[in-house]
Amino acid sequence: MNLSALLKASYAYGGPYKLLFLNLRGGQFIGAILALSCYAWLLSTLSSHHLAIASANKAIVAIGTYLSIYILASMLAIWLYFEQAWFEWASMGGDVLAVAGSIAIAVLTRGSTSAACSGLFVVGEEALVGKGTGQQACKLQKVVFATGICNSLMFFVTFLLFAALKKGLMEKEPGKGIKEEEVGGDHDIK
């Protein structure tokens, strides 16, 4: 089966909503991987300098790992189980947890937005990321702060879209197709 046949089959089963949700999850995945990779690098730098690693820093990496795994599992489930009723409920529940996790990442990195950048990785004048004053660490923390806010908004949007889709699926039975009286009766339905 070639790619165009696969895309046509995907469009027929779930339609444009499936592709919309896959694209949204792709954007969320980029944000989660960005936050995870930035903080993993910063934590490895702290460890190589033999500095203590705060539990808040470890929590950011753990939340980023959860978000990445959840998004990948959700993308696979969108591809396989998009029109099944249990899937919308499971996705809405996972999105609520993902919103909470993204907000937690934003709250834990909020210190990087100040002018002095009193974030979690700048200790006095000591540079934790090589030469300099730790400004690179501050910039990475600002990126993680921004991705936390963007991901929380995107997860909230996907939650609302799944809720709207769930309401639409409850009104019409999925898989029944278009009935002749909905079209008007004068059209050929193939």
Beta strands, then each sheet from edge to edge (+ up, - down):
end
